[in-house]
Amino acid sequence: MRPNEYFNAISVAFVLGASANIVYTLISSYGESQGICGPEGVLIFQSPLLAIMPLNFLLILTGIAGLASPYVKGLMKRGFSKSDLKRLFLGMVASGGSVYSEGGKYCIRFYGKDLVLHTIFADLAYVIYNTRPGTTGARGSYVTQLYSKEAVRELREFSPEFETRLGGEPSLSFILEGGADVKVEASRILMSTSGWISCSFVNTTCGLRAYPKLGIGAVLPSNMLSDYSKLMCDVGLEFSIYQDKRYDGKGYLATSDLNTMRGFTDLGGFLEGTKVKRGEFAGIEKNLLLASLINATSFRFSTKVEAIKKIRELSYDDELKVYLNRLMLG
């Protein structure tokens, strides 16, 4: 058994044990009470359940925290409240999910090819709503489903646009009302869920040069473009809005500014473990690729093939990994 499996087993034991203890106490103490002496010798009656309730709930919370992923655990250790976590949960749904309710069924779905993100989505859902979603996959893509009336109701309070049949064009207002740390993590989540990295190669008099681009979205509606842009600006990242000529009023955010890219890396970058899924750099962790592309702008290449090979080599460089790990740990 792996170390994380030991921790999960212990966490499950905490939750189940404390929950069973509460049920047992409720049954065994039915009609009974405990007396304690109050001021002036007055006897005050107290249910045995109340005496142990704080301990039981402490054990349950400890168990839930133990079941969470390293990312969610880190947020909780940093003091993120349940309201803060709900803002991040909304960000994941708005950028990569949907809200559904019909025929008495209430379901929130999260889609994508990065299993790391599905784990984080499931862990946020479990910590917030105490319900573990299920994940299924086919042909390299996954869907995670949370069945929770409470979660659907709250998301629609945060963003009434979810009331529409197809999920609407969700607002990020609830996220924008959060604190600075929440906005930073929300920007990282949105970039990890729907962000992308590309690179063009241009011949110059000094040789072939690499020009990386960092972006988010593809055909975002105008209100979401505005919210995304505001969020990025609030955390110190300047992105430009580009309209997609094929779809009226829709587009994406992007930047070729190296300082903005470095700034995103300084904030923590993409969520750890998220990878590029297609193209010349498929399989490379996004943070490593971004750092490699920034580094590659100082190189001159003879051909595109040589440039891509060098960038891939840089992405697997051990020194670069150590540097990024130190950066992520602050």
N, C-alpha and C positions, 0 to 999 in steps of 0.2 A: 504493500500500500504506500502511495506517495505521501509526502508530508502534507500537501494541501487536502488530501483525502482524509487524513487523520483529523485535521482541523474541522473539516466539514462534518465528520462523524460526531465529533465532540459537540459542535454547534447544534446539530440536530438533536443530540441527547439533551442539551440545555433546554431547547424549545419544548420538546415533547415531555421531558421530565417536569418542568415548571408548569406546563399546561395541565398535565395529569394531576399534579399536586393541587392545583386550584380546584379542579373538578372533584377530586376526592374530599377536599376540605369542605366544599359546598355541600356534599352529600352527608358527610359524617357530622357536620356541625349544624345540620338542619334542626331548628328548635332549641339549640343550645346557645349559651353565651358565657363569656368570661367576665369576672368582676375584678375591677381594680379600684384602689382607693383614690378618691379625688380630694379636693380641698375640704378641710374640716371633717374628714372621715366619711364623707358621703361616698357610697358605693356606686361606681359607674360601670354599666354593663357594655361589653365590647365583643363583637363577633370574633371568633378565632380566625376567620378568614382575613379580617382587617389586619390582624397582627402579622401575618406572613405575606400579605399581598404585595408590599413593596419589593420583598426579596424575590418573589416569583416573577414579577414583571421585569426586575433587573436581570434575572437569568434569561428571560425570553429575549430581551433587547440584546443581551450579550450573544445569544445564539444567533439572532438575525444578523448582527454585525459580523459574526464569524463566517456566515455563509456567503457574504458579499465578496465580489471580485476585488483584487488589489486596488483598482481604480476607485471603486465605490468606498472601500474601506478607508482609502486615503482621504476622500472627501469628508467622511464622518470624523476621522481623526482631526481634520483641520477645523472642525466645528460647524460644518454645513448643516443647517437645520432641515427639517422635513420640507418646509416651504421652499428652501433653496433647491433641494433635490427634485421637487415637483417642477421647478423651472427648467431644470436640465432634462427631465423626462419629457416635458412639452417640446423642448428643442428636438429631441430624437424623433418624436411623433410627427412634428411639423415638417422635418426635413427628410424623413424616410419611412413614414408610416401612414396609417389611416385609422379613422374612427367609424365604427359601424354599430347600429342598433336597429333591430327589426325583429318582429315576432317574439318579443320578450328576451332576445339575446343582445348582450352588450359586449362588444369586442373591440380591442385596440390591437392593431397589427403593425409589426415592424418588418421591413423587407431589406434585403441586401445580400451581398456575397461575402461580407467580412464577418466571420463567426465571432470575432472578438467583440464587435459592436452588439451582436445579439446577446452575448453574455452580459454586457453592461446594461443593456435595456432590461433584461430579465432580472438582474440584481437590483436595479433601481425600482422596478415594479414590486419586487418582493419586500424591500425595505420600506417603501412608501405604503403599499396596499396589503402587505402580508399575504400575497397570492403569487405563487410561482407560475409564470407563463410556460407554455410548451413551445419547443422549436422543432420544425421539420425542414428537411432540405431535399432538393432534387436538382441534378445537373449543375452543381456548384453554387446554387443560390438557396437562400434560406428565408423562412418566414417564422416569426415568433408571435404567438397570439396570447393576449391577456384577456380573460373573461372576467370583467369587473364592472358592475353598474356604477359603483362609486367613482372609479377611474374615468369612465366615459362622462359622467355628470360633471366632474371637476374640470376635465379638459374643455368641455363646452362652456363652462363658466369662465375659464381663462381665455378662451378664444371661441366666441359664439359662431364663428364661421364654420366650425366643425358640425354645426346643426344641419348643413345642407346634405343632400343625398350622397354626393360624391366626395364629401370631406371638405369642400370649400377651399378657400385660400387662407389658411390659418394666420393669425396675427401673432407677433412676438412681443406684444406690449407687456405681457406678464413677465417675460424675461428681461425686458428693458427697464422694468421697475426694480430689478434686483440689485444687489451690491456689486462692487467692483470685481471681487473674486468670482462671483457667480457669472458675471458677464464674460470673464476670461474663459471659464470652463465651458460656458455655452458656445463661445466662438470656436473652441477646440472641438466640441461635439459636432457642431454644424459643419465645420471643415472636414472632420473625419467621416461624416455621413454622406455629404454631397459635394465635398471639395475635390479638387483635382490638381495635378501637376503636369505641365507639358513643356516641351522644349523645341525650339526651332534652331536651325543651323544655317548660318549666313556666311558666304564667302566674302572675305575682305582682302585688302592688299597684303595683310600680314598672315593670312591663312583662314581656315574655317573657325568660326567662333560659335559658342553656345549661348543661346538667349532663353533662359527659363521663364516660365509664366506660372503663376499661382492663381487659381480661381475657385469659384464655388457656384454650383447650380448650372443649369443648362437652359431651361425654359421657365424660369421663375416668373410668376405674375408680378405686376408693377408694385402692389402693396408689399409683397414679400421682398422684392428687390430693395425697396426703401427701408424695411425693417432690418434686413441683413446688413445693408450699408451703414445704418445708424449703429448697430451693434459693433461692427468692426471698427468704426470710427471711435466709439466709446472706449475701446480697448487699445487704441493707438495705432490701428492698421488702416491704411488708406487704399481702398479699392475703387476702381472705376466701374461704372455701370455700362454694359454693352447690350444693345437691343438686338434680338434675333429677328432678322428681316422676314423670316418665314411665318412668324407668329406675332400678331399685333399686340403691343404692350408687354411682351415677355422678353426675358433675356437672362443675363448672368453677370456676376462680378468677377473681375480679374485684375491682376497687377503684374507688371514686369519690373517693378522697383525692387532692387536687391535689399534695400534697407527695410522695406516692409516685410520681405521674406525673412530676413534675419530677426526682425521684431516678432514675427509669429513664432519662430524657433525659440526665442527668449521667453515667450509666454508658456512654452511647453510643447508647442507644435501639435501635430496630430496625436490622437490617443495612441498610446504605446501598443505596438503589435499590428496596427492597421497597415495593409499592404496594397501596392498597385496591382490591379487585377488584369490589365491587358496592355498591349503595346510592347515596345522595345524593352521596357523596364518592368515587365510583369514579374511579380514575386518578390520585389524589393520593398522593404519597409518604407513607408512614405517619408518618415523623418530622415532616414538615411539618404534617400534619393534627393530630397530637397537640399540637404547639406552638401551632397556631392555636386549637384547642379550649380549651387552658389560657388563652390570651390572651382568648378570647371570653367567658369567665366573668365578666369585668369589664364587659361590654356589656349593654345593655338593648335589646330589639328589639320591634317592633310586631307582627310576624307570623313564623311559622316560615320562610316563603319568604325573608323579608328576612334572617333569621338564617343560613340555609344559604348564601345568596349572599355574605354578609359573611365567613363562615368560609372559603368557597372563595377569596375574594379574598385573605384573610390567608395562605392556604396557598401562594399564588403570589407573595407579597411578596418582593422581592429582599433587603431588609434582614433578613428572617427567615431566608432561605437562607444569607446570609453568617454570621449568628449561629450557626446550627446547624453550618455547616462548621467554624467556629472551635472549637465545642464538641467536635465529633468528633475534631479534631486535637489536642485537649487544650490 
